[in-house]
Amino acid sequence: MTSINRADRPSVSFRLSRAELVLVFITILWGGTFLLVHNVMTVSGPMFFVGLRFAAATLFVGLVSARALSGLTATEFKAGVLIGISIMLGYGLQTYGLQTISSSQSAFITALYVPFVPLLQWLVLGRRPGLMPSLGIGLAFVGLMLLAGPEGGSLQFSTGEIVTLVSAVAIAAEIILISRYAGKVDVRRVTVVQLATASVLSFLMVLPTQEPLPDFSWLLLLSALGLGAMSAVIQVAMNWAQKSVSPTRATLIYAGEPVWAGIVGRIAGERLPGIALFGGLLIVIAVIVSELKIKRREQAPNVLEAPEQGQEAGL
């Protein structure tokens, strides 16, 4: 007679780690910025605003991390500059696009970084996403099309949409770079370098783009300070959390950004059509699928009952 160890039964886990919960929180913050940036573009050019925004973020993080900056290494400087370049391209091009396209169009196109991340991850890091993350990414992509795609997801690419598409590639590169260096560098020092790099490069881009300097505006100043503080929190959190969260899992959490952007838009008076709500449901399903883990422990060898030993396998 044999008995089977209870550990052989599959176990399912839906738990989020503390690092993943932090990423969920910053995704909520991130999703709330689309409408605000869209409104600020009425009083400022894109590159000047991005430069001002990240200058404020650099100041906030620098004040908190001042004592740690003296230990900056060459690797940390390199990582910060590379990530800062991707931030400048990602946020700068996205903001440029928001001058001429709606926030829903911007959210949809930006969300294309969801499938871009595992592709870049494969090319740069040589890590193939597994079956469940791949399925989750596919569902998230379809859901994002239905949720944020204007007129049921059909897009006619204008200049604003094209530059936003390029920004999605840059955002994907940022996530990959953060994951590549996260375990090798000090989060505080790298964050200061990347924010400062993004700010300086954005201000420099004002010259070749011939962007006119804006007049003083309280909307511009307060938005830059507020988004600067949010950017500081987001970048520090991303650098810390992605030490233990894989790029694919991080991407699936970030896929909730348009959901939160839609909620903010609804509060502001926007109303999502039924097909967009269905897209939101697909995103929720995608997150659940990506978190689904079916684990089987190694099966214990069958053991013949031995009454003289008083033992039964699995009890």
RAMO-V111966 format. One record per backbone hydrogen bond with DSSP energy under -1.0 kcal/mol. NH is the residue of the N-H (numbers start at 1). CO is the residue of the C=O. Records with the same first field share a line. If there is no record, write none. Layout:
NH->CO + CO
//
This chain:
8->5
9->6
11->295
21->17
22->18
23->19
24->20
25->21
26->22
27->23
28->24
29->25
30->26
31->27
32->28
33->30
37->33
38->34
39->35
40->36
41->37
42->39
43->40
49->45
50->46
51->47
52->48
53->49
54->50
55->51
56->52
57->53
58->54
59->55
60->56
61->57
62->58
63->59
64->60
65->61
68->65
71->68
72->69
77->73
78->74
79->75
80->76
81->77
82->78
83->79
84->80
85->81
86->82
87->83
88->84
89->85
90->86
91->87
92->88
93->89
94->90
95->91
96->92
97->93
98->94
99->96
100->97
101->97
106->102
107->103
108->104
109->105
110->106
111->107
112->109
113->110
114->111
116->112
117->113
119->115
120->116
121->117
122->118
123->119
124->120
125->121
127->121
134->130
135->131
136->132
137->133
138->134
139->135
140->136
141->137
142->138
143->139
144->140
145->141
146->142
147->143
148->144
149->145
162->158
163->159
164->160
165->161
166->162
167->163
168->164
169->165
170->166
171->167
172->168
173->169
174->170
175->171
176->172
177->173
178->174
179->175
180->176
181->177
182->178
184->181
190->186
191->187
192->188
193->189
194->190
195->191
196->192
197->193
198->194
199->195
200->196
201->197
202->198
203->199
204->200
205->201
206->203
207->204
209->205
210->207
211->206
221->217
222->218
223->219
224->220
225->221
226->222
227->223
228->224
229->225
230->226
231->227
232->228
233->229
234->230
235->231
236->232
237->233
238->234
239->235
240->236
241->237
242->238
243->240
244->241
250->246
251->247
252->248
253->249
254->250
255->251
256->253
257->254
260->256
261->257
262->258
263->259
264->260
265->261
266->262
267->263
268->264
269->266
270->265
277->273
278->274
279->275
280->276
281->277
282->278
283->279
284->280
285->281
286->282
287->283
288->284
289->285
290->286
291->287
295->11
305->1
309->306
310->306
315->312
//
